[in-house]
């Protein structure tokens, strides 16, 4: 091979390598954006977490794991329902309490109370995807009971 051919070969290989790197980075960024904007499926995450926990703590066989998976899915759905109901009850108690507090306040204080309610609602919105769903912070989700 002469120098011109070696140079072309190296250039082509470098171009292919660079194109692969750019393509891989683009795919990774697109996938990361999609995962960041797509709401997690809490029940699926919770069931998988429980299944892995049961497997590791009890040393389950694959057959045992397969047989308890529907039970864990059922438990996850029941817990989701309880959380939704509890969240609604908490919201009702908070609204009722704020309404009662507001009756004894001056107009300026009521305005500040409304700001407090908005702040609480914004904080709740950050913690929960929608009313009744599990907290989405991974630090809260992965705490051991």
C-alpha positions in Angstrom: 0.0 0.0 0.0 1.3 3.4 -0.8 1.0 6.4 1.5 -2.0 7.9 -0.3 -4.0 4.7 0.1 -3.0 4.3 3.7 -4.1 7.9 4.4 -7.4 7.4 2.6 -8.0 4.2 4.5 -7.3 5.9 7.9 -9.4 8.8 6.9 -12.3 6.6 5.9 -12.0 4.6 9.2 -11.9 7.8 11.2 -14.9 9.1 9.4 -16.9 5.9 10.0 -15.8 5.9 13.7 -16.9 9.6 14.0 -20.2 9.0 12.3 -20.9 6.0 14.6 -20.1 8.1 17.7 -22.3 10.9 16.5 -25.1 8.5 15.7 -24.8 6.8 19.1 -24.8 10.1 21.0 -27.9 11.2 19.1 -29.7 8.0 19.8 -28.7 8.2 23.5 -29.8 11.8 23.9 -33.1 11.2 22.2 -33.8 8.1 24.4 -32.9 10.0 27.5 -35.2 12.9 26.6 -38.0 10.4 25.9 -37.5 8.6 29.3 -37.4 12.0 31.1 -40.7 13.2 29.6 -42.5 9.8 29.7 -44.2 9.2 33.1 -42.9 6.1 34.8 -45.3 3.3 35.2 -45.3 3.1 39.0 -47.1 -0.2 39.3 -44.6 -1.9 37.0 -41.6 -0.3 38.9 -43.0 -1.2 42.2 -43.8 -4.8 41.2 -40.3 -5.3 39.8 -38.7 -3.8 42.9 -40.8 -6.1 45.1 -40.0 -9.2 43.0 -36.3 -8.5 43.1 -36.5 -7.9 46.8 -38.3 -11.2 47.4 -35.9 -13.0 45.1 -32.8 -11.7 46.9 -34.1 -12.0 50.5 -35.8 -15.4 50.1 -33.6 -17.0 47.5 -36.5 -17.9 45.3 -36.3 -20.2 42.3 -37.4 -18.9 38.9 -40.6 -21.0 39.3 -41.4 -19.6 42.7 -40.7 -16.1 41.4 -43.1 -16.7 38.5 -45.8 -18.0 40.8 -45.6 -15.0 43.2 -45.5 -12.3 40.5 -49.3 -12.1 40.0 -49.7 -11.8 43.8 -47.2 -9.0 43.8 -48.9 -7.3 40.9 -52.3 -7.6 42.8 -50.7 -6.2 45.9 -49.2 -3.3 44.0 -52.6 -2.4 42.4 -54.3 -2.5 45.8 -51.7 -0.3 47.3 -52.1 2.1 44.4 -55.8 2.3 45.1 -55.2 2.9 48.8 -52.8 5.7 48.0 -55.2 7.3 45.6 -58.0 7.2 48.2 -55.7 8.5 51.0 -54.5 11.3 48.7 -58.1 12.4 48.1 -58.9 12.3 51.8 -55.8 14.4 52.6 -56.7 17.0 50.0 -60.2 17.2 51.4 -58.9 17.7 55.0 -56.4 20.3 53.8 -59.1 22.2 51.8 -61.5 22.1 54.8 -58.9 23.3 57.2 -57.7 26.2 54.9 -61.4 27.2 54.5 -61.9 27.3 58.3 -58.7 29.2 58.9 -59.6 31.7 56.2 -62.8 32.7 58.0 -60.9 34.3 60.9 -58.3 36.2 58.8 -58.1 39.7 57.4 -58.2 40.2 53.6 -54.4 40.6 53.6 -54.0 37.4 55.6 -56.4 35.5 53.4 -54.3 36.6 50.4 -51.2 35.2 52.1 -53.1 32.0 53.0 -54.0 31.6 49.3 -50.2 31.9 48.4 -49.5 29.3 51.0 -52.1 27.0 49.4 -50.6 27.5 46.0 -47.1 26.8 47.3 -48.3 23.6 48.9 -50.1 22.6 45.7 -46.9 23.2 43.7 -44.8 21.2 46.1 -47.4 18.4 46.0 -47.3 18.5 42.2 -43.5 18.1 42.2 -43.8 15.1 44.6 -46.7 13.4 42.8 -47.3 12.8 39.1 -51.0 13.1 39.7 -53.3 12.9 42.8 -53.1 9.5 44.3 -49.9 8.2 42.7 -46.8 7.1 44.5 -44.1 9.7 45.1 -41.8 9.8 42.1 -38.6 10.6 44.0 -36.4 7.6 43.7 -35.0 8.3 47.2 -38.5 7.9 48.7 -39.4 4.9 46.5 -36.3 2.8 47.3 -36.3 3.2 51.1 -36.4 -0.2 52.9 -39.5 -0.6 55.0 
